[in-house]
Amino acid sequence: MALVPIPVPPGVFKPSTPLQAKGRYYDCNLVRWRSNSLLPVGGWTRLTSTPLDSQIRTIFSWATNDGIRLSAFGCNDDLYVLESSTFTNITPVSYVGAEANSIGAYGASDYGELLYGLDFASHVITVAVRTSNVVTITTEDAHFYPVGMSVLIAGVAAASFDGTFTITSVPTSTTFTYAQTAGNTSSSGGTASLPVADRRPVDPFHVTPFTWTIDNWGQEALAVSSSDGRLLHWEYGDSVAKQVGVATISTAVSATNVTTITTTKDHDLHVGDSVIIAGVTNAAFDGTYVVTSTATATTFTYAHVTADATSSGGTSTNPTVPTGNLGVIVTSERYAVCFGCAGESRRVGWSGQEDYTEWNFASATTTAGFVDLDTQSKIINATKVREGILIFTDEEAWLMKYVGLPYIYGFERIGFGCGLLAPKSFATFAGRCVWLSQNGFWIFDGGYVKPLPSDVGNYVLQSMDPTSGLLYTHGSDNGTFNEVWFWYPSAGSSVPDQYVCYNYMEGWWGLGEMTRTAAAPSGVFLHPMASDDSNDLYNHEDGWTAAGVPLIGSRYAETGSLNLANGENLMTVKQAITDSGYGYASTELTFFASTTPEAAETTAGPYAPRSSGYTDVRVTGREIRYRVEATEDAPWSVGDIRLDLTPRGKR
C-alpha cells in the first residue's frame, strides 16, 4: 500500500484519555511547533556560580543611559541586582520578607500555648523613648500585650531600639515598657509584634500571596515588595536600595532659629512638605516641621526655635510618601503609580509628573493624586499594555488611562469574573496581556477583555495544586518564539514544577515539566531568564542541555489515537517516513496500539530512522498512536509523518 500522510495539527489537546484526542497531540514536553513542524525547546545555561540567599520571585531587566544592562531579582528575603556576572545584594534596611505576614490556623498548637489574637497583629510605633535604660513604646492603636510577653521591635528610625525584649509594664492600652541598657534618645516609626517563634505555625492555607514589582525610572529603578510595602529607589552604583522619602542625617545645625539638615542621600523633600526628624543624637532636633527651603538634593531647612547647636544621626522622613503599598509601576507619562497604595486595598495613587518623590495629594501645585476603585474586590497586581495600565483585582480587570488635567487618570472596569489566579499569573507581549484566572485563560487585546480558548486549560486547572497554585503560578513572554509561558505547581507541590505555553501567532498550546519560580523575557538580554527552586538563575533557549545535564528522553510529543479507518479495521504499519527538515537522526518513533478502545495498549519500538529517512516499523491495531522522542541534545525538525498501512480486516 502507498505511504499515507497522517497530518497532526500543532499543539496539544489534553482531554481525559489519548483516545479522546483523536488526530491530535495528546502530551508533550520541551517541544514546540513552527509552521506545523515539531521542534525541540532550547536548553539553558547557569548564570549563578552559587545560589542566591532566598527564592527568586520576580525578574526585571533594563539598561542605563550608557547601555549598561542590568537585572533586578526580587526574592522572598532579598533584593539583588545583576551587572555582567556580579550579583549585588541591595536589600534595604529592616526589609520585611515574604513570610513575615504568613499566619497559621488557630488550633495548630496546644491549647493555651499561644496568645489568642496577638500572634499575628503588627502595631505601628508612633513614639519610642529611652530614658534611664527604660524604653517606652507608644503604638498607633491598642496592642493588648500583657506584662511578661516577648515583643519584637523592628524598623524604628533609630535602629538602637530594634530587637526582642520582655515587656515589664503596660501603663496604657497603647503603651508598654521594657528594659534596655543604652543612651537616652527618642525616635519613631517601625512596628511591634510577636517574635516569629511565638506565632502560629504557618501552613500553606494561610500563606499570604507575595510578589515584588519592579520598574525602571529611566536608568534608575523603583521597587515594592508586597510584604514590605515601602517604595524603594535604586540608582546605578548604590550599595543598597533606599526607601523613598526617608534619608539618613549626616549633620543637623541650628542657627538663629533655622535648622539646616544635611543627609547622606537625597532627602526627597519639597518646600512646604512636612518632615519628621527623629533619632538625632541631640534629641532637641527631633520633631515634625515644615520645609522652608531645599538648597540641594541633600540639604533642606526649616524654622526651629531652639538654641544654636550642631548634632548628627537620625533620619528625616517625608510622611506623604505612601507606605504599605502592594506594588509600583511607571507610566509612559512619567508618573510613579502605587497600587494598594498606603495599605488601601482598592487605592491607586500616583506621584507628581517626573517626580517619584512627590506624593502630597492635598497640594494644589502638584499633579499627584489617587482614586479608590469602585469595586468590592482588592487589587492584586498591574501591568503595562498598549492602552495604559491594566489593573487586576480578585474578580475584575480595570484599565487606567491618561486623561490629562484636571483628573490626570481615568479608570474603567473592562472585565468581570476574570481576576488573577495568583499575583504573577500573567504575561504581556506587544502591548497585549494573557493571564490565568480561576476559571481559565483570558486575553486583553485591542482594548477589551475576552476569554482565551485553550485546549489544555481544564487540564491545567485540574492538575494544579489548589493551594500553592494561588500563590506561585507565574507567567512570562518568550518573545524569541512568539510564546507566553506559565509555570504552576502540580498537585502536592509547593513550587511551580509544570508549565503551559501558548503561541500567540500560530494559536497552539504546549505542556511540560520544568521547575521555575520566576522568569523574564529576552530583549534587554539576548536570552530569556528564569530561576529554579534551588535559587539558581539560568539563561534559556541557550544550547540544548539543562546547564550541562543531558535532556535526552525529556523532549517528546505523543499523539492521541490516529483514528485509522475509523477504528473499524485492524491496520498494520510497516514503515514510517517523517517530513523532516533536518536532524531526523536525532529522533526515534514509538508506536502504541490496541484492538479495542478499552484494551490495554501494546508498545512497539522505539524505532530509529535509517540514513535514508525511512523508519522500519511493525505494529498492528485498530487504534494506533505514536511518540516522537529526541535521542540527542541537538536541533531537529519533524513535520507530517507518512505511514505504510496494510488493512488486516475487521477481525
LOMARMAR-885044 format. One record per residue (C-alpha): residue number from 1; residue in three letters; x, z, y. Coordinates in steps of 0.05 Angstrom, whole numbers, plus 5000, padded with zeros to 4 digits. Layout:
ATOM   k   r    u    w    v
ATOM NUM ala    X    Z    Y
...
END
This chain:
ATOM   k   r    u    w    v
ATOM   1 met 5000 5000 5000
ATOM   2 ala 5025 4986 5071
ATOM   3 leu 5050 5042 5116
ATOM   4 val 4990 5074 5151
ATOM   5 pro 5002 5103 5221
ATOM   6 ile 4979 5176 5227
ATOM   7 pro 4973 5188 5303
ATOM   8 val 4972 5261 5321
ATOM   9 pro 4960 5274 5396
ATOM  10 pro 5008 5321 5433
ATOM  11 gly 4995 5395 5439
ATOM  12 val 4968 5450 5394
ATOM  13 phe 4896 5462 5376
ATOM  14 lys 4891 5533 5347
ATOM  15 pro 4825 5548 5311
ATOM  16 ser 4820 5596 5252
ATOM  17 thr 4849 5552 5198
ATOM  18 pro 4891 5488 5193
ATOM  19 leu 4831 5453 5161
ATOM  20 gln 4792 5461 5226
ATOM  21 ala 4848 5429 5266
ATOM  22 lys 4836 5360 5236
ATOM  23 gly 4884 5307 5262
ATOM  24 arg 4917 5356 5310
ATOM  25 tyr 4978 5400 5312
ATOM  26 tyr 4958 5470 5289
ATOM  27 asp 5021 5510 5301
ATOM  28 cys 5089 5502 5334
ATOM  29 asn 5149 5539 5361
ATOM  30 leu 5202 5519 5411
ATOM  31 val 5179 5447 5415
ATOM  32 arg 5146 5405 5470
ATOM  33 trp 5117 5335 5477
ATOM  34 arg 5135 5280 5525
ATOM  35 ser 5097 5214 5526
ATOM  36 asn 5068 5231 5456
ATOM  37 ser 5137 5244 5426
ATOM  38 leu 5155 5312 5397
ATOM  39 leu 5219 5342 5426
ATOM  40 pro 5257 5408 5418
ATOM  41 val 5255 5461 5473
ATOM  42 gly 5324 5473 5500
ATOM  43 gly 5365 5535 5485
ATOM  44 trp 5392 5589 5531
ATOM  45 thr 5458 5619 5553
ATOM  46 arg 5471 5691 5572
ATOM  47 leu 5483 5708 5645
ATOM  48 thr 5495 5783 5637
ATOM  49 ser 5560 5808 5608
ATOM  50 thr 5527 5877 5599
ATOM  51 pro 5452 5892 5602
ATOM  52 leu 5422 5917 5667
ATOM  53 asp 5402 5990 5670
ATOM  54 ser 5327 5981 5662
ATOM  55 gln 5276 5928 5642
ATOM  56 ile 5272 5868 5688
ATOM  57 arg 5201 5854 5712
ATOM  58 thr 5208 5804 5769
ATOM  59 ile 5260 5750 5785
ATOM  60 phe 5264 5715 5853
ATOM  61 ser 5316 5665 5876
ATOM  62 trp 5333 5638 5946
ATOM  63 ala 5391 5612 5987
ATOM  64 thr 5424 5636 6051
ATOM  65 asn 5433 5592 6112
ATOM  66 asp 5503 5578 6087
ATOM  67 gly 5477 5554 6020
ATOM  68 ile 5497 5616 5981
ATOM  69 arg 5449 5621 5922
ATOM  70 leu 5421 5690 5906
ATOM  71 ser 5373 5721 5857
ATOM  72 ala 5338 5788 5862
ATOM  73 phe 5315 5826 5800
ATOM  74 gly 5261 5878 5805
ATOM  75 cys 5268 5926 5747
ATOM  76 asn 5230 5988 5724
ATOM  77 asp 5281 6034 5756
ATOM  78 asp 5327 5989 5796
ATOM  79 leu 5333 5930 5844
ATOM  80 tyr 5391 5882 5834
ATOM  81 val 5419 5821 5870
ATOM  82 leu 5460 5767 5834
ATOM  83 glu 5512 5726 5871
ATOM  84 ser 5553 5679 5829
ATOM  85 ser 5567 5723 5768
ATOM  86 thr 5565 5790 5804
ATOM  87 phe 5505 5837 5797
ATOM  88 thr 5498 5889 5852
ATOM  89 asn 5450 5948 5846
ATOM  90 ile 5415 5953 5914
ATOM  91 thr 5363 6005 5893
ATOM  92 pro 5342 6044 5955
ATOM  93 val 5350 6119 5961
ATOM  94 ser 5293 6160 5930
ATOM  95 tyr 5264 6099 5894
ATOM  96 val 5201 6116 5854
ATOM  97 gly 5205 6080 5788
ATOM  98 ala 5152 6047 5744
ATOM  99 glu 5139 6107 5700
ATOM 100 ala 5131 6156 5757
ATOM 101 asn 5056 6144 5764
ATOM 102 ser 5042 6139 5690
ATOM 103 ile 4998 6193 5660
ATOM 104 gly 4974 6215 5593
ATOM 105 ala 4906 6238 5568
ATOM 106 tyr 4883 6310 5570
ATOM 107 gly 4888 6338 5500
ATOM 108 ala 4955 6305 5489
ATOM 109 ser 4988 6374 5489
ATOM 110 asp 4968 6442 5463
ATOM 111 tyr 4911 6479 5499
ATOM 112 gly 4937 6517 5560
ATOM 113 glu 5006 6485 5557
ATOM 114 leu 4997 6442 5620
ATOM 115 leu 4967 6457 5687
ATOM 116 tyr 4899 6423 5686
ATOM 117 gly 4892 6373 5743
ATOM 118 leu 4960 6387 5774
ATOM 119 asp 5007 6349 5728
ATOM 120 phe 4999 6281 5759
ATOM 121 ala 4979 6293 5831
ATOM 122 ser 5033 6279 5883
ATOM 123 his 5026 6311 5952
ATOM 124 val 5055 6283 6016
ATOM 125 ile 5100 6332 6053
ATOM 126 thr 5087 6337 6127
ATOM 127 val 5138 6391 6144
ATOM 128 ala 5197 6422 6106
ATOM 129 val 5232 6481 6138
ATOM 130 arg 5290 6522 6111
ATOM 131 thr 5303 6590 6143
ATOM 132 ser 5347 6645 6115
ATOM 133 asn 5352 6610 6047
ATOM 134 val 5277 6604 6040
ATOM 135 val 5243 6536 6043
ATOM 136 thr 5171 6530 6067
ATOM 137 ile 5136 6464 6048
ATOM 138 thr 5073 6442 6083
ATOM 139 thr 5032 6388 6048
ATOM 140 glu 4982 6339 6076
ATOM 141 asp 4926 6365 6030
ATOM 142 ala 4913 6425 5986
ATOM 143 his 4964 6429 5930
ATOM 144 phe 4933 6483 5885
ATOM 145 tyr 5002 6503 5860
ATOM 146 pro 5009 6574 5832
ATOM 147 val 5067 6622 5840
ATOM 148 gly 5119 6612 5785
ATOM 149 met 5106 6537 5776
ATOM 150 ser 5164 6488 5778
ATOM 151 val 5158 6436 5832
ATOM 152 leu 5195 6371 5843
ATOM 153 ile 5212 6356 5916
ATOM 154 ala 5234 6284 5928
ATOM 155 gly 5243 6235 5985
ATOM 156 val 5247 6285 6043
ATOM 157 ala 5282 6254 6103
ATOM 158 ala 5335 6308 6097
ATOM 159 ala 5356 6299 6025
ATOM 160 ser 5383 6370 6020
ATOM 161 phe 5311 6392 6008
ATOM 162 asp 5304 6349 5946
ATOM 163 gly 5307 6379 5876
ATOM 164 thr 5268 6420 5826
ATOM 165 phe 5251 6492 5846
ATOM 166 thr 5206 6551 5826
ATOM 167 ile 5150 6569 5874
ATOM 168 thr 5158 6641 5899
ATOM 169 ser 5097 6646 5944
ATOM 170 val 5035 6608 5966
ATOM 171 pro 5017 6631 6036
ATOM 172 thr 4961 6579 6045
ATOM 173 ser 4927 6523 6007
ATOM 174 thr 4975 6473 6040
ATOM 175 thr 5040 6513 6040
ATOM 176 phe 5086 6543 5988
ATOM 177 thr 5157 6570 5988
ATOM 178 tyr 5217 6571 5943
ATOM 179 ala 5288 6598 5947
ATOM 180 gln 5346 6552 5965
ATOM 181 thr 5414 6572 5989
ATOM 182 ala 5431 6524 6046
ATOM 183 gly 5434 6519 6122
ATOM 184 asn 5374 6526 6167
ATOM 185 thr 5341 6460 6183
ATOM 186 ser 5275 6424 6185
ATOM 187 ser 5252 6356 6162
ATOM 188 ser 5191 6317 6138
ATOM 189 gly 5168 6263 6091
ATOM 190 gly 5174 6259 6016
ATOM 191 thr 5129 6286 5961
ATOM 192 ala 5116 6349 5920
ATOM 193 ser 5096 6342 5847
ATOM 194 leu 5106 6370 5778
ATOM 195 pro 5172 6352 5744
ATOM 196 val 5164 6295 5694
ATOM 197 ala 5177 6342 5636
ATOM 198 asp 5117 6384 5655
ATOM 199 arg 5067 6326 5659
ATOM 200 arg 5020 6300 5606
ATOM 201 pro 5056 6258 5553
ATOM 202 val 5046 6185 5571
ATOM 203 asp 5011 6138 5522
ATOM 204 pro 5000 6063 5530
ATOM 205 phe 4927 6072 5550
ATOM 206 his 4947 6110 5613
ATOM 207 val 5006 6068 5638
ATOM 208 thr 4995 6044 5709
ATOM 209 pro 5004 5969 5720
ATOM 210 phe 5070 5957 5755
ATOM 211 thr 5105 5900 5788
ATOM 212 trp 5156 5880 5841
ATOM 213 thr 5140 5828 5893
ATOM 214 ile 5200 5796 5928
ATOM 215 asp 5202 5741 5981
ATOM 216 asn 5254 5715 6028
ATOM 217 trp 5251 5725 6104
ATOM 218 gly 5297 5666 6119
ATOM 219 gln 5363 5685 6087
ATOM 220 glu 5342 5758 6081
ATOM 221 ala 5295 5788 6030
ATOM 222 leu 5234 5833 6033
ATOM 223 ala 5210 5870 5972
ATOM 224 val 5158 5921 5949
ATOM 225 ser 5153 5958 5883
ATOM 226 ser 5082 5977 5867
ATOM 227 ser 5104 6046 5843
ATOM 228 asp 5147 6059 5904
ATOM 229 gly 5104 6027 5958
ATOM 230 arg 5156 6023 6013
ATOM 231 leu 5171 5957 6048
ATOM 232 leu 5244 5943 6034
ATOM 233 his 5292 5896 6070
ATOM 234 trp 5358 5869 6045
ATOM 235 glu 5408 5828 6084
ATOM 236 tyr 5465 5790 6052
ATOM 237 gly 5525 5837 6047
ATOM 238 asp 5485 5902 6047
ATOM 239 ser 5502 5950 5992
ATOM 240 val 5432 5977 5987
ATOM 241 ala 5362 5956 6006
ATOM 242 lys 5336 5991 6069
ATOM 243 gln 5266 6018 6080
ATOM 244 val 5235 5980 6139
ATOM 245 gly 5223 6028 6196
ATOM 246 val 5270 6083 6172
ATOM 247 ala 5342 6089 6195
ATOM 248 thr 5398 6140 6187
ATOM 249 ile 5420 6171 6253
ATOM 250 ser 5495 6170 6267
ATOM 251 thr 5492 6203 6335
ATOM 252 ala 5439 6238 6377
ATOM 253 val 5456 6251 6450
ATOM 254 ser 5411 6285 6502
ATOM 255 ala 5430 6279 6575
ATOM 256 thr 5385 6291 6636
ATOM 257 asn 5322 6296 6593
ATOM 258 val 5335 6229 6559
ATOM 259 thr 5356 6225 6487
ATOM 260 thr 5395 6166 6461
ATOM 261 ile 5395 6155 6386
ATOM 262 thr 5445 6111 6351
ATOM 263 thr 5430 6090 6279
ATOM 264 thr 5475 6063 6225
ATOM 265 lys 5429 6004 6212
ATOM 266 asp 5372 5971 6251
ATOM 267 his 5322 6023 6274
ATOM 268 asp 5262 5974 6271
ATOM 269 leu 5231 6004 6334
ATOM 270 his 5199 5973 6396
ATOM 271 val 5185 6000 6465
ATOM 272 gly 5121 6041 6463
ATOM 273 asp 5127 6057 6389
ATOM 274 ser 5122 6129 6364
ATOM 275 val 5184 6153 6328
ATOM 276 ile 5193 6213 6283
ATOM 277 ile 5261 6246 6288
ATOM 278 ala 5276 6293 6230
ATOM 279 gly 5334 6327 6196
ATOM 280 val 5384 6324 6254
ATOM 281 thr 5438 6377 6248
ATOM 282 asn 5414 6405 6314
ATOM 283 ala 5340 6416 6300
ATOM 284 ala 5324 6415 6374
ATOM 285 phe 5325 6339 6369
ATOM 286 asp 5271 6337 6316
ATOM 287 gly 5200 6318 6334
ATOM 288 thr 5155 6259 6350
ATOM 289 tyr 5168 6218 6412
ATOM 290 val 5152 6151 6446
ATOM 291 val 5208 6099 6450
ATOM 292 thr 5224 6082 6523
ATOM 293 ser 5279 6030 6511
ATOM 294 thr 5315 5993 6456
ATOM 295 ala 5381 5971 6484
ATOM 296 thr 5406 5945 6418
ATOM 297 ala 5382 5939 6346
ATOM 298 thr 5416 6005 6331
ATOM 299 thr 5403 6045 6395
ATOM 300 phe 5339 6070 6428
ATOM 301 thr 5318 6123 6478
ATOM 302 tyr 5260 6169 6491
ATOM 303 ala 5243 6223 6542
ATOM 304 his 5262 6292 6517
ATOM 305 val 5261 6354 6560
ATOM 306 thr 5317 6395 6529
ATOM 307 ala 5387 6420 6542
ATOM 308 asp 5442 6368 6542
ATOM 309 ala 5471 6365 6472
ATOM 310 thr 5503 6320 6420
ATOM 311 ser 5489 6320 6346
ATOM 312 ser 5484 6275 6285
ATOM 313 gly 5450 6265 6218
ATOM 314 gly 5377 6260 6201
ATOM 315 thr 5331 6199 6205
ATOM 316 ser 5287 6161 6253
ATOM 317 thr 5220 6136 6225
ATOM 318 asn 5171 6085 6254
ATOM 319 pro 5105 6112 6228
ATOM 320 thr 5068 6046 6239
ATOM 321 val 5106 6011 6183
ATOM 322 pro 5059 6018 6124
ATOM 323 thr 5080 6055 6061
ATOM 324 gly 5042 6059 5995
ATOM 325 asn 5038 5983 5992
ATOM 326 leu 5024 5944 5928
ATOM 327 gly 5064 5882 5947
ATOM 328 val 5092 5836 6001
ATOM 329 ile 5092 5762 6014
ATOM 330 val 5118 5720 6072
ATOM 331 thr 5073 5666 6100
ATOM 332 ser 5094 5598 6126
ATOM 333 glu 5073 5622 6196
ATOM 334 arg 5128 5675 6190
ATOM 335 tyr 5085 5737 6181
ATOM 336 ala 5103 5791 6131
ATOM 337 val 5039 5808 6092
ATOM 338 cys 5030 5872 6054
ATOM 339 phe 4971 5874 6005
ATOM 340 gly 4944 5940 5981
ATOM 341 cys 4971 5958 6049
ATOM 342 ala 4983 6031 6065
ATOM 343 gly 4953 6054 6000
ATOM 344 glu 4886 6020 6014
ATOM 345 ser 4869 5981 5951
ATOM 346 arg 4829 5926 5987
ATOM 347 arg 4870 5921 6050
ATOM 348 val 4913 5861 6071
ATOM 349 gly 4958 5876 6131
ATOM 350 trp 5006 5831 6167
ATOM 351 ser 5064 5843 6215
ATOM 352 gly 5075 5813 6283
ATOM 353 gln 5096 5740 6280
ATOM 354 glu 5170 5731 6270
ATOM 355 asp 5178 5806 6265
ATOM 356 tyr 5172 5841 6198
ATOM 357 thr 5184 5909 6233
ATOM 358 glu 5123 5904 6279
ATOM 359 trp 5062 5937 6247
ATOM 360 asn 5027 5971 6306
ATOM 361 phe 4956 5948 6291
ATOM 362 ala 4929 5985 6352
ATOM 363 ser 4974 5949 6401
ATOM 364 ala 4944 5896 6446
ATOM 365 thr 5010 5860 6454
ATOM 366 thr 5023 5843 6381
ATOM 367 thr 4991 5796 6330
ATOM 368 ala 4997 5848 6275
ATOM 369 gly 4931 5864 6242
ATOM 370 phe 4894 5879 6178
ATOM 371 val 4830 5862 6140
ATOM 372 asp 4796 5902 6085
ATOM 373 leu 4767 5852 6036
ATOM 374 asp 4692 5857 6026
ATOM 375 thr 4697 5870 5951
ATOM 376 gln 4684 5924 5901
ATOM 377 ser 4749 5910 5862
ATOM 378 lys 4820 5925 5882
ATOM 379 ile 4876 5876 5898
ATOM 380 ile 4924 5862 5840
ATOM 381 asn 4973 5810 5868
ATOM 382 ala 4980 5749 5913
ATOM 383 thr 5018 5683 5913
ATOM 384 lys 5030 5625 5959
ATOM 385 val 4991 5560 5949
ATOM 386 arg 4985 5496 5989
ATOM 387 glu 4925 5521 6029
ATOM 388 gly 4951 5591 6045
ATOM 389 ile 4956 5655 6005
ATOM 390 leu 4916 5664 5940
ATOM 391 ile 4897 5737 5932
ATOM 392 phe 4875 5763 5864
ATOM 393 thr 4832 5824 5853
ATOM 394 asp 4807 5854 5788
ATOM 395 glu 4749 5806 5787
ATOM 396 glu 4757 5754 5842
ATOM 397 ala 4802 5704 5877
ATOM 398 trp 4807 5702 5953
ATOM 399 leu 4841 5651 5999
ATOM 400 met 4877 5676 6060
ATOM 401 lys 4885 5621 6112
ATOM 402 tyr 4918 5620 6181
ATOM 403 val 4865 5610 6236
ATOM 404 gly 4904 5629 6298
ATOM 405 leu 4884 5674 6355
ATOM 406 pro 4848 5719 6361
ATOM 407 tyr 4837 5734 6287
ATOM 408 ile 4904 5705 6261
ATOM 409 tyr 4880 5702 6188
ATOM 410 gly 4813 5687 6155
ATOM 411 phe 4792 5706 6085
ATOM 412 glu 4745 5670 6037
ATOM 413 arg 4724 5691 5968
ATOM 414 ile 4732 5628 5926
ATOM 415 gly 4726 5653 5854
ATOM 416 phe 4684 5704 5816
ATOM 417 gly 4698 5733 5746
ATOM 418 cys 4768 5705 5747
ATOM 419 gly 4812 5764 5764
ATOM 420 leu 4883 5771 5738
ATOM 421 leu 4893 5797 5668
ATOM 422 ala 4959 5830 5689
ATOM 423 pro 4996 5835 5755
ATOM 424 lys 5042 5777 5739
ATOM 425 ser 4998 5734 5694
ATOM 426 phe 5000 5673 5740
ATOM 427 ala 5046 5614 5753
ATOM 428 thr 5049 5568 5813
ATOM 429 phe 5071 5496 5817
ATOM 430 ala 5067 5442 5871
ATOM 431 gly 5022 5486 5914
ATOM 432 arg 4974 5500 5857
ATOM 433 cys 4965 5560 5812
ATOM 434 val 4946 5573 5739
ATOM 435 trp 4930 5643 5715
ATOM 436 leu 4904 5681 5656
ATOM 437 ser 4845 5728 5663
ATOM 438 gln 4810 5769 5611
ATOM 439 asn 4763 5711 5596
ATOM 440 gly 4812 5653 5595
ATOM 441 phe 4855 5608 5638
ATOM 442 trp 4838 5588 5709
ATOM 443 ile 4867 5539 5759
ATOM 444 phe 4868 5534 5835
ATOM 445 asp 4874 5461 5850
ATOM 446 gly 4854 5426 5914
ATOM 447 gly 4822 5485 5950
ATOM 448 tyr 4776 5513 5896
ATOM 449 val 4779 5553 5832
ATOM 450 lys 4755 5527 5765
ATOM 451 pro 4764 5546 5691
ATOM 452 leu 4822 5510 5657
ATOM 453 pro 4800 5486 5588
ATOM 454 ser 4851 5508 5536
ATOM 455 asp 4858 5490 5462
ATOM 456 val 4894 5556 5450
ATOM 457 gly 4861 5604 5500
ATOM 458 asn 4817 5641 5449
ATOM 459 tyr 4876 5648 5402
ATOM 460 val 4920 5678 5457
ATOM 461 leu 4868 5729 5478
ATOM 462 gln 4851 5748 5406
ATOM 463 ser 4924 5755 5385
ATOM 464 met 4945 5794 5448
ATOM 465 asp 4955 5869 5446
ATOM 466 pro 4894 5897 5482
ATOM 467 thr 4934 5949 5520
ATOM 468 ser 5003 5920 5532
ATOM 469 gly 4974 5852 5549
ATOM 470 leu 4940 5881 5611
ATOM 471 leu 5007 5908 5635
ATOM 472 tyr 5062 5860 5616
ATOM 473 thr 5034 5789 5610
ATOM 474 his 5071 5745 5660
ATOM 475 gly 5078 5671 5678
ATOM 476 ser 5127 5623 5710
ATOM 477 asp 5135 5550 5726
ATOM 478 asn 5185 5507 5687
ATOM 479 gly 5187 5450 5737
ATOM 480 thr 5240 5412 5699
ATOM 481 phe 5187 5394 5647
ATOM 482 asn 5122 5399 5688
ATOM 483 glu 5102 5461 5649
ATOM 484 val 5077 5531 5663
ATOM 485 trp 5095 5585 5612
ATOM 486 phe 5061 5652 5599
ATOM 487 trp 5092 5707 5557
ATOM 488 tyr 5047 5761 5527
ATOM 489 pro 5052 5819 5478
ATOM 490 ser 5024 5806 5409
ATOM 491 ala 4981 5858 5374
ATOM 492 gly 5022 5921 5365
ATOM 493 ser 5078 5900 5412
ATOM 494 ser 5096 5936 5477
ATOM 495 val 5136 5876 5504
ATOM 496 pro 5118 5803 5515
ATOM 497 asp 5141 5771 5449
ATOM 498 gln 5096 5708 5446
ATOM 499 tyr 5089 5650 5494
ATOM 500 val 5038 5597 5511
ATOM 501 cys 5055 5537 5555
ATOM 502 tyr 5014 5484 5590
ATOM 503 asn 5039 5416 5612
ATOM 504 tyr 5000 5402 5676
ATOM 505 met 5020 5328 5678
ATOM 506 glu 5000 5309 5607
ATOM 507 gly 4949 5364 5593
ATOM 508 trp 4975 5392 5526
ATOM 509 trp 4985 5465 5505
ATOM 510 gly 5040 5496 5463
ATOM 511 leu 5054 5563 5430
ATOM 512 gly 5112 5601 5402
ATOM 513 glu 5152 5665 5394
ATOM 514 met 5201 5688 5448
ATOM 515 thr 5211 5757 5478
ATOM 516 arg 5216 5753 5553
ATOM 517 thr 5199 5807 5605
ATOM 518 ala 5206 5764 5668
ATOM 519 ala 5221 5692 5687
ATOM 520 ala 5234 5647 5747
ATOM 521 pro 5233 5571 5755
ATOM 522 ser 5291 5526 5768
ATOM 523 gly 5301 5499 5838
ATOM 524 val 5350 5543 5875
ATOM 525 phe 5388 5545 5810
ATOM 526 leu 5395 5487 5760
ATOM 527 his 5362 5524 5703
ATOM 528 pro 5301 5569 5696
ATOM 529 met 5319 5643 5687
ATOM 530 ala 5287 5694 5641
ATOM 531 ser 5302 5764 5615
ATOM 532 asp 5291 5799 5548
ATOM 533 asp 5274 5869 5527
ATOM 534 ser 5348 5887 5520
ATOM 535 asn 5354 5878 5595
ATOM 536 asp 5396 5816 5589
ATOM 537 leu 5387 5754 5632
ATOM 538 tyr 5391 5681 5609
ATOM 539 asn 5394 5610 5636
ATOM 540 his 5341 5570 5598
ATOM 541 glu 5340 5496 5580
ATOM 542 asp 5416 5503 5575
ATOM 543 gly 5446 5479 5509
ATOM 544 trp 5409 5484 5442
ATOM 545 thr 5425 5553 5415
ATOM 546 ala 5400 5623 5432
ATOM 547 ala 5461 5646 5471
ATOM 548 gly 5506 5622 5414
ATOM 549 val 5459 5643 5358
ATOM 550 pro 5432 5583 5318
ATOM 551 leu 5358 5567 5324
ATOM 552 ile 5356 5526 5260
ATOM 553 gly 5289 5538 5227
ATOM 554 ser 5257 5564 5291
ATOM 555 arg 5238 5496 5321
ATOM 556 tyr 5178 5465 5286
ATOM 557 ala 5110 5434 5294
ATOM 558 glu 5057 5437 5239
ATOM 559 thr 4994 5396 5235
ATOM 560 gly 4925 5413 5212
ATOM 561 ser 4891 5371 5160
ATOM 562 leu 4905 5297 5169
ATOM 563 asn 4836 5282 5140
ATOM 564 leu 4859 5223 5098
ATOM 565 ala 4799 5182 5073
ATOM 566 asn 4754 5239 5099
ATOM 567 gly 4778 5282 5042
ATOM 568 glu 4736 5244 4991
ATOM 569 asn 4793 5213 4950
ATOM 570 leu 4857 5241 4923
ATOM 571 met 4915 5208 4961
ATOM 572 thr 4988 5205 4942
ATOM 573 val 5041 5200 4996
ATOM 574 lys 5103 5164 4971
ATOM 575 gln 5142 5153 5034
ATOM 576 ala 5143 5171 5108
ATOM 577 ile 5177 5139 5168
ATOM 578 thr 5178 5170 5236
ATOM 579 asp 5175 5132 5301
ATOM 580 ser 5238 5168 5323
ATOM 581 gly 5272 5151 5387
ATOM 582 tyr 5336 5187 5366
ATOM 583 gly 5364 5244 5325
ATOM 584 tyr 5318 5234 5264
ATOM 585 ala 5373 5262 5220
ATOM 586 ser 5365 5329 5256
ATOM 587 thr 5295 5340 5226
ATOM 588 glu 5261 5346 5159
ATOM 589 leu 5190 5339 5134
ATOM 590 thr 5150 5388 5091
ATOM 591 phe 5081 5370 5064
ATOM 592 phe 5023 5415 5045
ATOM 593 ala 4967 5391 5000
ATOM 594 ser 4903 5417 4969
ATOM 595 thr 4849 5386 4925
ATOM 596 thr 4790 5424 4956
ATOM 597 pro 4780 5458 5022
ATOM 598 glu 4784 5528 4991
ATOM 599 ala 4840 5513 4942
ATOM 600 ala 4910 5542 4951
ATOM 601 glu 4959 5494 4983
ATOM 602 thr 5018 5466 4945
ATOM 603 thr 5083 5454 4983
ATOM 604 ala 5125 5392 4975
ATOM 605 gly 5193 5388 5007
ATOM 606 pro 5228 5396 5053
ATOM 607 tyr 5249 5323 5053
ATOM 608 ala 5308 5297 5092
ATOM 609 pro 5305 5227 5121
ATOM 610 arg 5352 5173 5095
ATOM 611 ser 5400 5139 5142
ATOM 612 ser 5351 5081 5146
ATOM 613 gly 5298 5128 5175
ATOM 614 tyr 5254 5127 5113
ATOM 615 thr 5237 5193 5080
ATOM 616 asp 5221 5194 5006
ATOM 617 val 5161 5238 4992
ATOM 618 arg 5118 5256 4932
ATOM 619 val 5054 5294 4946
ATOM 620 thr 4981 5286 4924
ATOM 621 gly 4917 5318 4951
ATOM 622 arg 4851 5308 4987
ATOM 623 glu 4874 5350 5046
ATOM 624 ile 4945 5336 5068
ATOM 625 arg 4984 5361 5128
ATOM 626 tyr 5058 5363 5147
ATOM 627 arg 5110 5403 5184
ATOM 628 val 5168 5375 5225
ATOM 629 glu 5226 5423 5229
ATOM 630 ala 5293 5419 5264
ATOM 631 thr 5353 5425 5218
ATOM 632 glu 5405 5423 5273
ATOM 633 asp 5412 5452 5343
ATOM 634 ala 5413 5384 5375
ATOM 635 pro 5367 5337 5414
ATOM 636 trp 5318 5294 5375
ATOM 637 ser 5252 5258 5382
ATOM 638 val 5195 5246 5334
ATOM 639 gly 5137 5200 5350
ATOM 640 asp 5079 5178 5306
ATOM 641 ile 5091 5183 5231
ATOM 642 arg 5071 5127 5184
ATOM 643 leu 5056 5144 5111
ATOM 644 asp 5057 5102 5048
ATOM 645 leu 4990 5122 5018
ATOM 646 thr 4962 5106 4949
ATOM 647 pro 4889 5123 4933
ATOM 648 arg 4881 5161 4867
ATOM 649 gly 4805 5163 4862
ATOM 650 lys 4754 5218 4872
ATOM 651 arg 4777 5260 4811
END
